[in-house]
């Protein structure tokens, strides 16, 4: 991973709030089902000048680990590559 993010399409569970957690995403034309959310955190929120960004460290069904980022202000998901 080189620290850059690439925009991706994500399927989400929406319960308490919209896009509450990812359940699958498509990257390089392949749908990857999320087996486990290993960790999740956010930045921003206390400082109104900074947007709230949610992060999800996930394990897919094939055992690979990915870092997903959700920017609610833009309604945009991205993957760290």
N, C-alpha and C positions, 0 to 999 in steps of 0.2 A: 504494500500500500504506500502510495507516495503522498497522501494527504489531500489530493484533489477530490472533488465531488462531481458526480455525473448524474444528471436528472434521470429519474426512472418512474415507471408506473407502479403504484402500490395498491393492493387490495387491503382494505382495513375493516376491522371490527369497530362499529360505532355503537357504544352503549351509553355511558354517562355523558360523553361528549363525542362530537364528530371526530373521525380519524383517531379513535382512542388508542389503538394499537394495530400494527401491521400483521396480516395473516399470510400474505404472499406478495411477491414482486416479480417483475419481468426485467431481466437484464440480458443484453446481447441476444434478444429474441427468444429467450428461454424463461418459462415461468418457474419460479422457485418457491416452494411452499415452506413457510416458517414453522419449524418444529418446536422451537423454544426461544423465549426472550431471555437472554443471559443477564442483561443489565439494561437499565434505562435511566436517563437523567435529562435535565434541561438547563439551559442558560438563559439569562435575561429575566424579565419579569419584575424585579425590584427597581430596576432603572428603566423608566418609561422611554428613554431614548434608544434603548436596545430592544430589538425584536425577541420574542420568545422562540427558542429553537429547541425541539425535542429530539433526543438521540436514542436509538435503540440498537443494542448489540444483540444480534440474533444468530441462531444456528438453523440452517436449512435442513430439509429431510436427507440431503446427501452428506451431512456432517460438516459442511463448510460454515465458517463464521464471517459475518458481514456487519458493517456499521452503517445504519440508515439514519438519515437526518430529515426531520419534518419542519418546514418553516410555515407556520400557520398563517402568518400575515400574507404570504404569497400562495398559500395552499399548494406547496411544492415539496415533493419528496426527492431525495438524492441519495446516492450510494458512494461511500468513500472507496476510491480506487487506488 
